[in-house]
Amino acid sequence: MRPARALINLQALRHNYLLAQRLCSGKALAVVKADAYGHGAVACAHALHDLADGFAVACLEEALELRAAGVTLPILLLEGFFEASELEQIVAHDLSCVIHAPWQLEVIEQASLTQPVALWLKMDSGMHRVGFSPDEYRAVWQRLQASNNVASIVLMTHLARADELDSTQTQVQYQTFLSATAGIQAPTSVCNSPALLAWPGVRSDWSRPGIILYGSQPVAMPAGTTEKLRPVMTLQSKVIALRDLPAGEPVGYGAHFVTSRPTRVGIVALGYADGYPRHAPTGTPVAVDGQLTQLLGRVSMDMLAVDLTDISTAAVGSTVELWGEQVSIDEVAARAGTISYQLLCNVKRVHYEYLAV
Ligand SMILES: *Cc1c(COP(=O)(O)O)cnc(C)c1O
């Protein structure tokens, strides 16, 4: 079997969820959209079932996968429904649903449902992606309140720049949300992962942590926190070939890397078709047999090259960690000009192994 694999540490996931819950001073929906950011939504939801206040996914299809796997906790659809015909399934499976657009409001008002639906009414407080404007928000809430098709309403918004400590936009969005909802008696939902870490003054009844559950850290931990997030995924493979090259020899496509000294090169069975970023440059950290070293040259579809010159134990069969306990996914993402979210979501083809709870 090809040795490329993703080890998923479900105990670390539970640890991170509990940490997120402590930070949020309310309830926390574990965001498991996009197959739990590439970790396997069903396995992650099962691992969190006795801890979590509920789950959030992008769409009905993702929620139905969880329900089919026996997940009975509340599940929120973060993009709501895409067509009117989904509404009946949403109530049939006891799902909660974001409403963000006028056409959805009309569908809800005109539907004849077997049961009323639990809604999360989204405000566009400044991200300008989806949601009702602060000006129209109260009127939409009143129409939903008056509808027999609505069981409950949570007031929600989403922050665009909570990972930027020097931006004022988070406070501006939060104040916009608070003043546009003033006096409405309903639970609120504002915080994503970076808000939980970086903005202790921004809190709500329901938080929606995603990336921190998986152990990546979009901003520094709050001052005074001794607890750490633990990486959930370790992406690893093995050295399948060695080359001892003199100075001046090219390695890989495009001869992007040329040895500047006698170099032992290890070829690793993992490439961009497995989700490793093709744009990771020479120098991106990897760990071989537990020792840090670096990527060399261009990443290929199925293979990549690493520097083994200073790693005396390295041989064919040596384990190579691309990210995980030793190599921070956040650092790999920064080197490749992207974010951990994208790296995690892109993992595919590798063999998944779950370390049980
Ligand atoms: C994905 C998502 C989240 C989770 O964001 P993180 O940065 O991963 O914590 C929260 N809220 C909404 C609306 C989302 O779409």
The ligand as an SDF file (V2000), in Angstrom:
LIG
                    3D

 15 15  0  0  0  0  0  0  0  0999 V2000
  -17.0250   28.3160    8.4340 C   0  0  0  0  0  0  0  0  0  0  0  0
  -17.7880   29.2110    9.3220 C   0  0  0  0  0  0  0  0  0  0  0  0
  -17.4390   29.3410   10.6640 C   0  0  0  0  0  0  0  0  0  0  0  0
  -16.1900   28.7200   11.2610 C   0  0  0  0  0  0  0  0  0  0  0  0
  -15.0930   29.5670   11.0020 O   0  0  0  0  0  0  0  0  0  0  0  0
  -13.6550   29.2860   11.6470 P   0  0  0  0  0  0  0  0  0  0  0  0
  -12.8370   30.4400   11.2460 O   0  0  0  0  0  0  0  0  0  0  0  0
  -13.1690   27.9920   11.0340 O   0  0  0  0  0  0  0  0  0  0  0  0
  -13.8560   29.1490   13.1030 O   0  0  0  0  0  0  0  0  0  0  0  0
  -18.2660   30.0920   11.4780 C   0  0  0  0  0  0  0  0  0  0  0  0
  -19.3640   30.7220   10.9820 N   0  0  0  0  0  0  0  0  0  0  0  0
  -19.7060   30.6410    9.6820 C   0  0  0  0  0  0  0  0  0  0  0  0
  -20.9080   31.3680    9.1920 C   0  0  0  0  0  0  0  0  0  0  0  0
  -18.9350   29.9040    8.8040 C   0  0  0  0  0  0  0  0  0  0  0  0
  -19.2670   29.8300    7.5130 O   0  0  0  0  0  0  0  0  0  0  0  0
  1  2  1  0
  2  3  1  0
  2 14  2  0
  3  4  1  0
  3 10  2  0
  4  5  1  0
  5  6  1  0
  6  7  2  0
  6  8  1  0
  6  9  1  0
 10 11  1  0
 11 12  2  0
 12 13  1  0
 12 14  1  0
 14 15  1  0
M  END
$$$$
